């Protein structure tokens, strides 16, 4: 199996950015956070894009960004937005151009990690509050987990694990499954 890139997918709070940075550093790859690229190119934070233009507009920008970024880069670890795998075109591009790792998180663990965050537009109201946060998390995970699981090459459960432990588990899998010649 040839690996051009590694893509981390999964629900909000699963550790895609933190684990991605650790993994990229260990492998000597470049780390790219898709949401940060979107913020840089639009000049707006993700929550502001959602607030001003809505989710569909954001998903259009996300898809264009994925098409461009994946076409131009090799030897990168990508942190994909939690909703990137709700669009078939994103799935196709990401799977074609990378080894996909799902950072699987339970609803309870996601709640623990996200309950004090107020910058997640699908979970929190404009004022930073959220009624039934636990229920919103559960419903979104239920909607997305099948796509995450069915479209990844490897899955690691992140509940009760440090980012360092998750990185080590991924590296152990890669070491056993992939040789140097597999990385292009």
TORLUMVEX-687173 format. One record per residue: residue in three letters; x negated, y, z of N, C-alpha, C in turn. Coordinates in steps of 0.02 Angstrom, whole numbers. Atoms other than C-alpha are relative to their C-alpha. Last residue first. Example, Ala and Ser with C-alpha at 12.3 -4.5 7.8 and 13.67 -1.06 7.14 Angstrom:
2
node residuo=SER n_u=42 n_v=-59 n_w=-3 ca_u=-684 ca_v=-53 ca_w=357 c_u=39 c_v=55 c_w=37 .
node residuo=ALA n_u=-45 n_v=-59 n_w=0 ca_u=-615 ca_v=-225 ca_w=390 c_u=-45 c_v=60 c_w=0 .
END
This chain:
184
node residuo=UNK n_u=26 n_v=-34 n_w=60 ca_u=-305 ca_v=401 ca_w=-78 c_u=-1 c_v=75 c_w=10 .
node residuo=UNK n_u=-10 n_v=-72 n_w=-6 ca_u=-288 ca_v=297 ca_w=80 c_u=-32 c_v=35 c_w=-59 .
node residuo=UNK n_u=-70 n_v=-16 n_w=9 ca_u=-267 ca_v=113 ca_w=42 c_u=15 c_v=74 c_w=4 .
node residuo=UNK n_u=-13 n_v=-4 n_w=71 ca_u=-454 ca_v=90 ca_w=18 c_u=73 c_v=16 c_w=-16 .
node residuo=UNK n_u=26 n_v=-63 n_w=27 ca_u=-480 ca_v=134 ca_w=200 c_u=16 c_v=7 c_w=-75 .
node residuo=UNK n_u=73 n_v=-6 n_w=2 ca_u=-372 ca_v=-13 ca_w=252 c_u=-20 c_v=67 c_w=-30 .
node residuo=UNK n_u=27 n_v=-40 n_w=55 ca_u=-191 ca_v=-13 ca_w=304 c_u=-76 c_v=4 c_w=5 .
node residuo=UNK n_u=-37 n_v=6 n_w=63 ca_u=-86 ca_v=-133 ca_w=406 c_u=-35 c_v=31 c_w=-60 .
node residuo=UNK n_u=-16 n_v=70 n_w=15 ca_u=-186 ca_v=-168 ca_w=564 c_u=29 c_v=-9 c_w=-69 .
node residuo=UNK n_u=63 n_v=37 n_w=1 ca_u=-268 ca_v=3 ca_w=574 c_u=12 c_v=-72 c_w=-21 .
node residuo=UNK n_u=35 n_v=-17 n_w=62 ca_u=-104 ca_v=88 ca_w=529 c_u=-64 c_v=-39 c_w=-8 .
node residuo=UNK n_u=-38 n_v=29 n_w=55 ca_u=-12 ca_v=-3 ca_w=669 c_u=-37 c_v=13 c_w=-66 .
node residuo=UNK n_u=9 n_v=72 n_w=-5 ca_u=-147 ca_v=40 ca_w=795 c_u=36 c_v=-35 c_w=-57 .
node residuo=UNK n_u=67 n_v=16 n_w=25 ca_u=-147 ca_v=220 ca_w=735 c_u=-14 c_v=-74 c_w=3 .
node residuo=UNK n_u=0 n_v=-8 n_w=73 ca_u=42 ca_v=232 ca_w=758 c_u=-68 c_v=-19 c_w=-29 .
node residuo=UNK n_u=-41 n_v=56 n_w=27 ca_u=33 ca_v=161 ca_w=935 c_u=1 c_v=3 c_w=-77 .
node residuo=UNK n_u=40 n_v=61 n_w=-4 ca_u=-110 ca_v=281 ca_w=976 c_u=38 c_v=-61 c_w=-27 .
node residuo=UNK n_u=54 n_v=-3 n_w=51 ca_u=-11 ca_v=430 ca_w=914 c_u=-40 c_v=-64 c_w=0 .
node residuo=UNK n_u=-33 n_v=10 n_w=64 ca_u=140 ca_v=378 ca_w=1019 c_u=-51 c_v=0 c_w=-57 .
node residuo=UNK n_u=-16 n_v=71 n_w=5 ca_u=28 ca_v=360 ca_w=1172 c_u=35 c_v=-16 c_w=-66 .
node residuo=UNK n_u=63 n_v=37 n_w=9 ca_u=-47 ca_v=533 ca_w=1143 c_u=13 c_v=-75 c_w=-7 .
node residuo=UNK n_u=20 n_v=-7 n_w=71 ca_u=126 ca_v=609 ca_w=1121 c_u=-64 c_v=-38 c_w=-15 .
node residuo=UNK n_u=33 n_v=-64 n_w=13 ca_u=170 ca_v=537 ca_w=1293 c_u=-16 c_v=5 c_w=-75 .
node residuo=UNK n_u=69 n_v=5 n_w=22 ca_u=294 ca_v=396 ca_w=1301 c_u=-28 c_v=69 c_w=-11 .
node residuo=UNK n_u=45 n_v=10 n_w=-57 ca_u=456 ca_v=387 ca_w=1401 c_u=-73 c_v=-12 c_w=-20 .
node residuo=UNK n_u=-26 n_v=-10 n_w=-68 ca_u=562 ca_v=370 ca_w=1244 c_u=-53 c_v=-18 c_w=52 .
node residuo=UNK n_u=39 n_v=-50 n_w=-36 ca_u=457 ca_v=378 ca_w=1085 c_u=23 c_v=12 c_w=71 .
node residuo=UNK n_u=-44 n_v=-29 n_w=-52 ca_u=515 ca_v=220 ca_w=997 c_u=-42 c_v=46 c_w=43 .
node residuo=UNK n_u=27 n_v=4 n_w=-68 ca_u=405 ca_v=192 ca_w=844 c_u=49 c_v=34 c_w=48 .
node residuo=UNK n_u=-40 n_v=-35 n_w=-50 ca_u=468 ca_v=153 ca_w=670 c_u=-31 c_v=-10 c_w=68 .
node residuo=UNK n_u=17 n_v=22 n_w=-68 ca_u=369 ca_v=106 ca_w=516 c_u=41 c_v=42 c_w=48 .
node residuo=UNK n_u=45 n_v=57 n_w=6 ca_u=396 ca_v=117 ca_w=329 c_u=-17 c_v=-30 c_w=67 .
node residuo=UNK n_u=68 n_v=-6 n_w=-26 ca_u=547 ca_v=229 ca_w=347 c_u=-40 c_v=-63 c_w=-14 .
node residuo=UNK n_u=45 n_v=-32 n_w=47 ca_u=704 ca_v=247 ca_w=243 c_u=-71 c_v=11 c_w=25 .
node residuo=UNK n_u=0 n_v=34 n_w=65 ca_u=826 ca_v=129 ca_w=327 c_u=-52 c_v=27 c_w=-48 .
node residuo=UNK n_u=24 n_v=70 n_w=-6 ca_u=783 ca_v=186 ca_w=503 c_u=-5 c_v=-35 c_w=-68 .
node residuo=UNK n_u=69 n_v=2 n_w=-25 ca_u=796 ca_v=374 ca_w=472 c_u=-27 c_v=-72 c_w=-3 .
node residuo=UNK n_u=42 n_v=-25 n_w=54 ca_u=953 ca_v=357 ca_w=365 c_u=-74 c_v=-1 c_w=21 .
node residuo=UNK n_u=0 n_v=52 n_w=53 ca_u=1037 ca_v=249 ca_w=497 c_u=-46 c_v=21 c_w=-57 .
node residuo=UNK n_u=46 n_v=54 n_w=-16 ca_u=985 ca_v=369 ca_w=636 c_u=-3 c_v=-55 c_w=-53 .
node residuo=UNK n_u=64 n_v=1 n_w=35 ca_u=1063 ca_v=523 ca_w=558 c_u=-42 c_v=-63 c_w=8 .
node residuo=UNK n_u=-6 n_v=-15 n_w=71 ca_u=1248 ca_v=526 ca_w=600 c_u=-64 c_v=-13 c_w=-38 .
node residuo=UNK n_u=-41 n_v=53 n_w=30 ca_u=1227 ca_v=437 ca_w=768 c_u=7 c_v=11 c_w=-75 .
node residuo=UNK n_u=43 n_v=59 n_w=5 ca_u=1086 ca_v=556 ca_w=813 c_u=38 c_v=-56 c_w=-34 .
node residuo=UNK n_u=49 n_v=-12 n_w=54 ca_u=1198 ca_v=704 ca_w=772 c_u=-47 c_v=-59 c_w=-9 .
node residuo=UNK n_u=-34 n_v=1 n_w=65 ca_u=1342 ca_v=635 ca_w=877 c_u=-49 c_v=10 c_w=-58 .
node residuo=UNK n_u=-21 n_v=69 n_w=14 ca_u=1234 ca_v=595 ca_w=1029 c_u=30 c_v=-5 c_w=-70 .
node residuo=UNK n_u=61 n_v=38 n_w=15 ca_u=1151 ca_v=766 ca_w=1024 c_u=19 c_v=-71 c_w=-20 .
node residuo=UNK n_u=24 n_v=-24 n_w=65 ca_u=1319 ca_v=855 ca_w=1014 c_u=-62 c_v=-40 c_w=-22 .
node residuo=UNK n_u=-44 n_v=28 n_w=51 ca_u=1385 ca_v=748 ca_w=1158 c_u=-22 c_v=20 c_w=-71 .
node residuo=UNK n_u=14 n_v=72 n_w=3 ca_u=1237 ca_v=789 ca_w=1270 c_u=41 c_v=-33 c_w=-55 .
node residuo=UNK n_u=64 n_v=11 n_w=34 ca_u=1255 ca_v=973 ca_w=1230 c_u=-15 c_v=-74 c_w=-9 .
node residuo=UNK n_u=5 n_v=70 n_w=21 ca_u=1439 ca_v=974 ca_w=1279 c_u=-64 c_v=-15 c_w=-39 .
node residuo=UNK n_u=-46 n_v=42 n_w=-36 ca_u=1449 ca_v=1163 ca_w=1283 c_u=-9 c_v=-71 c_w=-28 .
node residuo=UNK n_u=-27 n_v=57 n_w=35 ca_u=1295 ca_v=1249 ca_w=1222 c_u=46 c_v=-39 c_w=45 .
node residuo=UNK n_u=-37 n_v=47 n_w=-41 ca_u=1224 ca_v=1417 ca_w=1265 c_u=24 c_v=-58 c_w=-42 .
node residuo=UNK n_u=44 n_v=48 n_w=-32 ca_u=1086 ca_v=1509 ca_w=1174 c_u=35 c_v=-50 c_w=44 .
node residuo=UNK n_u=22 n_v=-28 n_w=-64 ca_u=1191 ca_v=1662 ca_w=1134 c_u=-45 c_v=-48 c_w=38 .
node residuo=UNK n_u=44 n_v=-58 n_w=12 ca_u=1203 ca_v=1610 ca_w=951 c_u=-27 c_v=30 c_w=64 .
node residuo=UNK n_u=-36 n_v=-57 n_w=28 ca_u=1273 ca_v=1441 ca_w=1003 c_u=-49 c_v=58 c_w=-7 .
node residuo=UNK n_u=-14 n_v=-56 n_w=-44 ca_u=1158 ca_v=1294 ca_w=1031 c_u=37 c_v=55 c_w=-37 .
node residuo=UNK n_u=-19 n_v=20 n_w=-68 ca_u=1144 ca_v=1120 ca_w=958 c_u=26 c_v=58 c_w=42 .
node residuo=UNK n_u=-55 n_v=48 n_w=3 ca_u=1140 ca_v=1145 ca_w=769 c_u=24 c_v=-21 c_w=69 .
node residuo=UNK n_u=-63 n_v=-28 n_w=23 ca_u=1039 ca_v=1305 ca_w=786 c_u=58 c_v=-49 c_w=-4 .
node residuo=UNK n_u=-23 n_v=54 n_w=44 ca_u=900 ca_v=1232 ca_w=893 c_u=70 c_v=18 c_w=-24 .
node residuo=UNK n_u=16 n_v=-18 n_w=69 ca_u=810 ca_v=1382 ca_w=968 c_u=19 c_v=-55 c_w=-50 .
node residuo=UNK n_u=-57 n_v=-39 n_w=27 ca_u=885 ca_v=1378 ca_w=1143 c_u=-12 c_v=19 c_w=-73 .
node residuo=UNK n_u=17 n_v=-34 n_w=62 ca_u=779 ca_v=1242 ca_w=1223 c_u=61 c_v=41 c_w=-23 .
node residuo=UNK n_u=21 n_v=-68 n_w=-18 ca_u=810 ca_v=1196 ca_w=1405 c_u=-21 c_v=41 c_w=-61 .
node residuo=UNK n_u=-51 n_v=-35 n_w=-40 ca_u=916 ca_v=1042 ca_w=1367 c_u=-21 c_v=72 c_w=19 .
node residuo=UNK n_u=-29 n_v=-58 n_w=34 ca_u=803 ca_v=984 ca_w=1224 c_u=45 c_v=44 c_w=44 .
node residuo=UNK n_u=51 n_v=-42 n_w=32 ca_u=682 ca_v=859 ca_w=1302 c_u=29 c_v=66 c_w=-27 .
node residuo=UNK n_u=50 n_v=-22 n_w=-50 ca_u=803 ca_v=781 ca_w=1426 c_u=-49 c_v=49 c_w=-31 .
node residuo=UNK n_u=-33 n_v=-48 n_w=-45 ca_u=942 ca_v=778 ca_w=1294 c_u=-50 c_v=27 c_w=51 .
node residuo=UNK n_u=-5 n_v=-63 n_w=38 ca_u=826 ca_v=695 ca_w=1168 c_u=32 c_v=53 c_w=44 .
node residuo=UNK n_u=67 n_v=-30 n_w=1 ca_u=784 ca_v=562 ca_w=1298 c_u=1 c_v=67 c_w=-37 .
node residuo=UNK n_u=17 n_v=-22 n_w=-68 ca_u=968 ca_v=528 ca_w=1331 c_u=-68 c_v=34 c_w=3 .
node residuo=UNK n_u=-37 n_v=-61 n_w=-15 ca_u=1010 ca_v=525 ca_w=1145 c_u=-17 c_v=26 c_w=70 .
node residuo=UNK n_u=-68 n_v=12 n_w=-23 ca_u=873 ca_v=397 ca_w=1115 c_u=34 c_v=67 c_w=13 .
node residuo=UNK n_u=-14 n_v=-25 n_w=-67 ca_u=721 ca_v=441 ca_w=1011 c_u=72 c_v=-15 c_w=18 .
node residuo=UNK n_u=-68 n_v=15 n_w=-23 ca_u=647 ca_v=357 ca_w=858 c_u=8 c_v=21 c_w=73 .
node residuo=UNK n_u=8 n_v=-6 n_w=-72 ca_u=492 ca_v=437 ca_w=784 c_u=70 c_v=-5 c_w=30 .
node residuo=UNK n_u=-56 n_v=-26 n_w=-39 ca_u=517 ca_v=371 ca_w=609 c_u=-18 c_v=0 c_w=74 .
node residuo=UNK n_u=-4 n_v=26 n_w=-68 ca_u=357 ca_v=350 ca_w=509 c_u=57 c_v=35 c_w=36 .
node residuo=UNK n_u=-49 n_v=-33 n_w=-43 ca_u=356 ca_v=373 ca_w=320 c_u=6 c_v=-36 c_w=68 .
node residuo=UNK n_u=-17 n_v=55 n_w=-46 ca_u=202 ca_v=332 ca_w=217 c_u=44 c_v=32 c_w=53 .
node residuo=UNK n_u=30 n_v=8 n_w=-66 ca_u=201 ca_v=469 ca_w=87 c_u=21 c_v=-66 c_w=33 .
node residuo=UNK n_u=64 n_v=-33 n_w=-10 ca_u=234 ca_v=532 ca_w=-89 c_u=-31 c_v=-10 c_w=69 .
node residuo=UNK n_u=45 n_v=9 n_w=57 ca_u=375 ca_v=424 ca_w=-154 c_u=-71 c_v=23 c_w=15 .
node residuo=UNK n_u=18 n_v=71 n_w=4 ca_u=461 ca_v=411 ca_w=15 c_u=-49 c_v=-13 c_w=-57 .
node residuo=UNK n_u=42 n_v=17 n_w=-58 ca_u=457 ca_v=600 ca_w=39 c_u=-23 c_v=-72 c_w=-3 .
node residuo=UNK n_u=65 n_v=-34 n_w=6 ca_u=521 ca_v=638 ca_w=-136 c_u=-47 c_v=-22 c_w=56 .
node residuo=UNK n_u=34 n_v=26 n_w=59 ca_u=664 ca_v=511 ca_w=-131 c_u=-71 c_v=28 c_w=-5 .
node residuo=UNK n_u=21 n_v=69 n_w=-16 ca_u=716 ca_v=556 ca_w=46 c_u=-42 c_v=-28 c_w=-57 .
node residuo=UNK n_u=56 n_v=-5 n_w=-48 ca_u=719 ca_v=741 ca_w=2 c_u=-27 c_v=-70 c_w=16 .
node residuo=UNK n_u=59 n_v=-24 n_w=38 ca_u=827 ca_v=706 ca_w=-152 c_u=-61 c_v=6 c_w=45 .
node residuo=UNK n_u=30 n_v=55 n_w=37 ca_u=949 ca_v=600 ca_w=-48 c_u=-63 c_v=22 c_w=-38 .
node residuo=UNK n_u=-5 n_v=-10 n_w=72 ca_u=985 ca_v=741 ca_w=74 c_u=-40 c_v=-53 c_w=-37 .
node residuo=UNK n_u=-71 n_v=2 n_w=17 ca_u=1022 ca_v=700 ca_w=256 c_u=11 c_v=11 c_w=-74 .
node residuo=UNK n_u=-22 n_v=64 n_w=28 ca_u=840 ca_v=651 ca_w=281 c_u=76 c_v=-6 c_w=-9 .
node residuo=UNK n_u=26 n_v=9 n_w=68 ca_u=778 ca_v=829 ca_w=302 c_u=26 c_v=-64 c_w=-33 .
node residuo=UNK n_u=-53 n_v=10 n_w=48 ca_u=892 ca_v=855 ca_w=451 c_u=-23 c_v=-13 c_w=-71 .
node residuo=UNK n_u=-45 n_v=54 n_w=-22 ca_u=764 ca_v=832 ca_w=589 c_u=55 c_v=-16 c_w=-50 .
node residuo=UNK n_u=-55 n_v=-22 n_w=-41 ca_u=639 ca_v=940 ca_w=496 c_u=47 c_v=-58 c_w=15 .
node residuo=UNK n_u=-61 n_v=-18 n_w=36 ca_u=489 ca_v=848 ca_w=427 c_u=53 c_v=23 c_w=49 .
node residuo=UNK n_u=-54 n_v=3 n_w=-48 ca_u=319 ca_v=850 ca_w=512 c_u=62 c_v=25 c_w=-37 .
node residuo=UNK n_u=-56 n_v=-47 n_w=2 ca_u=196 ca_v=812 ca_w=374 c_u=47 c_v=-12 c_w=58 .
node residuo=UNK n_u=-53 n_v=25 n_w=-44 ca_u=27 ca_v=729 ca_w=396 c_u=53 c_v=54 c_w=1 .
node residuo=UNK n_u=-34 n_v=-43 n_w=-47 ca_u=-81 ca_v=770 ca_w=247 c_u=45 c_v=-41 c_w=45 .
node residuo=UNK n_u=34 n_v=6 n_w=-64 ca_u=-208 ca_v=675 ca_w=144 c_u=27 c_v=52 c_w=50 .
node residuo=UNK n_u=19 n_v=67 n_w=-18 ca_u=-135 ca_v=735 ca_w=-20 c_u=-39 c_v=3 c_w=66 .
node residuo=UNK n_u=44 n_v=18 n_w=-56 ca_u=-42 ca_v=893 ca_w=-65 c_u=-12 c_v=-75 c_w=7 .
node residuo=UNK n_u=65 n_v=-33 n_w=0 ca_u=33 ca_v=984 ca_w=-214 c_u=-50 c_v=-26 c_w=50 .
node residuo=UNK n_u=32 n_v=5 n_w=67 ca_u=187 ca_v=884 ca_w=-262 c_u=-72 c_v=24 c_w=2 .
node residuo=UNK n_u=20 n_v=69 n_w=11 ca_u=235 ca_v=858 ca_w=-79 c_u=-34 c_v=-9 c_w=-68 .
node residuo=UNK n_u=54 n_v=20 n_w=-45 ca_u=234 ca_v=1044 ca_w=-43 c_u=-25 c_v=-70 c_w=-14 .
node residuo=UNK n_u=62 n_v=-35 n_w=15 ca_u=337 ca_v=1097 ca_w=-194 c_u=-59 c_v=-27 c_w=42 .
node residuo=UNK n_u=21 n_v=14 n_w=70 ca_u=476 ca_v=970 ca_w=-184 c_u=-68 c_v=30 c_w=-15 .
node residuo=UNK n_u=24 n_v=69 n_w=2 ca_u=483 ca_v=984 ca_w=6 c_u=-24 c_v=-18 c_w=-70 .
node residuo=UNK n_u=64 n_v=2 n_w=-34 ca_u=497 ca_v=1173 ca_w=-3 c_u=-30 c_v=-70 c_w=-2 .
node residuo=UNK n_u=49 n_v=-32 n_w=46 ca_u=637 ca_v=1166 ca_w=-131 c_u=-70 c_v=-3 c_w=29 .
node residuo=UNK n_u=10 n_v=45 n_w=57 ca_u=732 ca_v=1042 ca_w=-21 c_u=-51 c_v=28 c_w=-49 .
node residuo=UNK n_u=38 n_v=58 n_w=-23 ca_u=707 ca_v=1148 ca_w=136 c_u=-15 c_v=-48 c_w=-58 .
node residuo=UNK n_u=69 n_v=-23 n_w=-7 ca_u=766 ca_v=1304 ca_w=46 c_u=-45 c_v=-58 c_w=21 .
node residuo=UNK n_u=24 n_v=-14 n_w=68 ca_u=925 ca_v=1215 ca_w=-8 c_u=-73 c_v=22 c_w=1 .
node residuo=UNK n_u=15 n_v=65 n_w=30 ca_u=948 ca_v=1143 ca_w=168 c_u=-25 c_v=8 c_w=-72 .
node residuo=UNK n_u=63 n_v=26 n_w=-28 ca_u=935 ca_v=1319 ca_w=241 c_u=-20 c_v=-65 c_w=-34 .
node residuo=UNK n_u=53 n_v=-43 n_w=27 ca_u=1070 ca_v=1384 ca_w=123 c_u=-69 c_v=-25 c_w=25 .
node residuo=UNK n_u=8 n_v=21 n_w=70 ca_u=1182 ca_v=1236 ca_w=171 c_u=-56 c_v=40 c_w=-34 .
node residuo=UNK n_u=40 n_v=61 n_w=7 ca_u=1152 ca_v=1270 ca_w=357 c_u=-12 c_v=-19 c_w=-73 .
node residuo=UNK n_u=-32 n_v=64 n_w=-8 ca_u=1212 ca_v=1449 ca_w=360 c_u=-45 c_v=-60 c_w=-15 .
node residuo=UNK n_u=-18 n_v=29 n_w=64 ca_u=1150 ca_v=1615 ca_w=292 c_u=35 c_v=-68 c_w=3 .
node residuo=UNK n_u=-16 n_v=-48 n_w=52 ca_u=1125 ca_v=1735 ca_w=437 c_u=31 c_v=-31 c_w=-63 .
node residuo=UNK n_u=-47 n_v=-51 n_w=-24 ca_u=1134 ca_v=1618 ca_w=588 c_u=22 c_v=47 c_w=-57 .
node residuo=UNK n_u=-65 n_v=32 n_w=-13 ca_u=1054 ca_v=1468 ca_w=503 c_u=52 c_v=53 c_w=17 .
node residuo=UNK n_u=-25 n_v=21 n_w=66 ca_u=913 ca_v=1575 ca_w=432 c_u=69 c_v=-31 c_w=9 .
node residuo=UNK n_u=-26 n_v=-60 n_w=33 ca_u=893 ca_v=1658 ca_w=603 c_u=27 c_v=-16 c_w=-70 .
node residuo=UNK n_u=-65 n_v=-17 n_w=-31 ca_u=879 ca_v=1489 ca_w=691 c_u=30 c_v=62 c_w=-32 .
node residuo=UNK n_u=-52 n_v=47 n_w=21 ca_u=744 ca_v=1437 ca_w=567 c_u=68 c_v=19 c_w=28 .
node residuo=UNK n_u=0 n_v=62 n_w=-39 ca_u=641 ca_v=1592 ca_w=601 c_u=58 c_v=-43 c_w=-23 .
node residuo=UNK n_u=-52 n_v=7 n_w=-51 ca_u=632 ca_v=1717 ca_w=459 c_u=-10 c_v=-65 c_w=39 .
node residuo=UNK n_u=8 n_v=-54 n_w=-48 ca_u=492 ca_v=1781 ca_w=347 c_u=52 c_v=-1 c_w=55 .
node residuo=UNK n_u=-61 n_v=-41 n_w=-2 ca_u=558 ca_v=1668 ca_w=209 c_u=-9 c_v=61 c_w=45 .
node residuo=UNK n_u=-19 n_v=-24 n_w=67 ca_u=390 ca_v=1593 ca_w=159 c_u=62 c_v=44 c_w=0 .
node residuo=UNK n_u=52 n_v=-44 n_w=29 ca_u=320 ca_v=1583 ca_w=336 c_u=24 c_v=28 c_w=-67 .
node residuo=UNK n_u=0 n_v=-63 n_w=-38 ca_u=480 ca_v=1515 ca_w=414 c_u=-50 c_v=49 c_w=-31 .
node residuo=UNK n_u=-62 n_v=-36 n_w=17 ca_u=496 ca_v=1384 ca_w=277 c_u=2 c_v=67 c_w=36 .
node residuo=UNK n_u=9 n_v=-25 n_w=69 ca_u=314 ca_v=1333 ca_w=298 c_u=61 c_v=40 c_w=-21 .
node residuo=UNK n_u=45 n_v=-58 n_w=-5 ca_u=342 ca_v=1321 ca_w=487 c_u=-14 c_v=30 c_w=-69 .
node residuo=UNK n_u=-39 n_v=-56 n_w=-26 ca_u=493 ca_v=1207 ca_w=458 c_u=-43 c_v=64 c_w=5 .
node residuo=UNK n_u=-44 n_v=-26 n_w=53 ca_u=389 ca_v=1094 ca_w=345 c_u=40 c_v=60 c_w=25 .
node residuo=UNK n_u=-67 n_v=1 n_w=-30 ca_u=253 ca_v=1072 ca_w=478 c_u=46 c_v=34 c_w=-51 .
node residuo=UNK n_u=-47 n_v=-48 n_w=29 ca_u=92 ca_v=1031 ca_w=385 c_u=69 c_v=-10 c_w=32 .
node residuo=UNK n_u=-67 n_v=3 n_w=-29 ca_u=-58 ca_v=947 ca_w=467 c_u=44 c_v=55 c_w=-30 .
node residuo=UNK n_u=-29 n_v=-66 n_w=-12 ca_u=-212 ca_v=920 ca_w=358 c_u=69 c_v=-10 c_w=30 .
node residuo=UNK n_u=-49 n_v=-24 n_w=48 ca_u=-292 ca_v=748 ca_w=374 c_u=20 c_v=72 c_w=18 .
node residuo=UNK n_u=33 n_v=-48 n_w=43 ca_u=-451 ca_v=701 ca_w=467 c_u=45 c_v=25 c_w=-56 .
node residuo=UNK n_u=12 n_v=28 n_w=67 ca_u=-367 ca_v=544 ca_w=533 c_u=-40 c_v=47 c_w=-45 .
node residuo=UNK n_u=33 n_v=65 n_w=-5 ca_u=-378 ca_v=590 ca_w=718 c_u=-20 c_v=-28 c_w=-69 .
node residuo=UNK n_u=66 n_v=-11 n_w=-27 ca_u=-336 ca_v=772 ca_w=689 c_u=-41 c_v=-65 c_w=1 .
node residuo=UNK n_u=39 n_v=-32 n_w=53 ca_u=-189 ca_v=728 ca_w=578 c_u=-72 c_v=10 c_w=23 .
node residuo=UNK n_u=14 n_v=50 n_w=51 ca_u=-123 ca_v=608 ca_w=710 c_u=-43 c_v=28 c_w=-56 .
node residuo=UNK n_u=47 n_v=49 n_w=-28 ca_u=-136 ca_v=733 ca_w=851 c_u=-22 c_v=-51 c_w=-52 .
node residuo=UNK n_u=65 n_v=-35 n_w=-8 ca_u=-54 ca_v=871 ca_w=748 c_u=-53 c_v=-48 c_w=26 .
node residuo=UNK n_u=28 n_v=-13 n_w=66 ca_u=85 ca_v=754 ca_w=693 c_u=-68 c_v=33 c_w=4 .
node residuo=UNK n_u=32 n_v=63 n_w=21 ca_u=116 ca_v=692 ca_w=871 c_u=-35 c_v=11 c_w=-68 .
node residuo=UNK n_u=54 n_v=15 n_w=-47 ca_u=150 ca_v=871 ca_w=927 c_u=-38 c_v=-63 c_w=-21 .
node residuo=UNK n_u=53 n_v=-51 n_w=5 ca_u=250 ca_v=920 ca_w=773 c_u=-60 c_v=-18 c_w=45 .
node residuo=UNK n_u=30 n_v=0 n_w=67 ca_u=353 ca_v=761 ca_w=758 c_u=-58 c_v=49 c_w=-5 .
node residuo=UNK n_u=72 n_v=-11 n_w=-4 ca_u=382 ca_v=746 ca_w=945 c_u=-36 c_v=2 c_w=-66 .
node residuo=UNK n_u=33 n_v=66 n_w=1 ca_u=556 ca_v=669 ca_w=952 c_u=-76 c_v=6 c_w=1 .
node residuo=UNK n_u=28 n_v=17 n_w=-65 ca_u=630 ca_v=835 ca_w=1009 c_u=-36 c_v=-66 c_w=1 .
node residuo=UNK n_u=30 n_v=-56 n_w=-37 ca_u=743 ca_v=853 ca_w=858 c_u=-27 c_v=-25 c_w=67 .
node residuo=UNK n_u=-44 n_v=-51 n_w=-28 ca_u=780 ca_v=686 ca_w=776 c_u=-40 c_v=55 c_w=34 .
node residuo=UNK n_u=-34 n_v=16 n_w=-62 ca_u=660 ca_v=588 ca_w=670 c_u=39 c_v=59 c_w=25 .
node residuo=UNK n_u=-70 n_v=-18 n_w=1 ca_u=536 ca_v=597 ca_w=528 c_u=30 c_v=-18 c_w=67 .
node residuo=UNK n_u=-34 n_v=17 n_w=-62 ca_u=347 ca_v=598 ca_w=524 c_u=72 c_v=26 c_w=-5 .
node residuo=UNK n_u=-56 n_v=-44 n_w=-19 ca_u=274 ca_v=596 ca_w=350 c_u=32 c_v=-26 c_w=64 .
node residuo=UNK n_u=-42 n_v=30 n_w=-51 ca_u=102 ca_v=523 ca_w=311 c_u=54 c_v=51 c_w=18 .
node residuo=UNK n_u=-16 n_v=-42 n_w=-57 ca_u=15 ca_v=567 ca_w=149 c_u=37 c_v=-43 c_w=52 .
node residuo=UNK n_u=21 n_v=-67 n_w=18 ca_u=-61 ca_v=489 ca_w=-6 c_u=5 c_v=45 c_w=62 .
node residuo=UNK n_u=-28 n_v=-55 n_w=-39 ca_u=-52 ca_v=313 ca_w=63 c_u=-30 c_v=66 c_w=-24 .
node residuo=UNK n_u=39 n_v=-61 n_w=4 ca_u=-76 ca_v=166 ca_w=-53 c_u=35 c_v=56 c_w=38 .
node residuo=UNK n_u=-42 n_v=-59 n_w=0 ca_u=0 ca_v=0 ca_w=0 c_u=-45 c_v=62 c_w=0 .
END
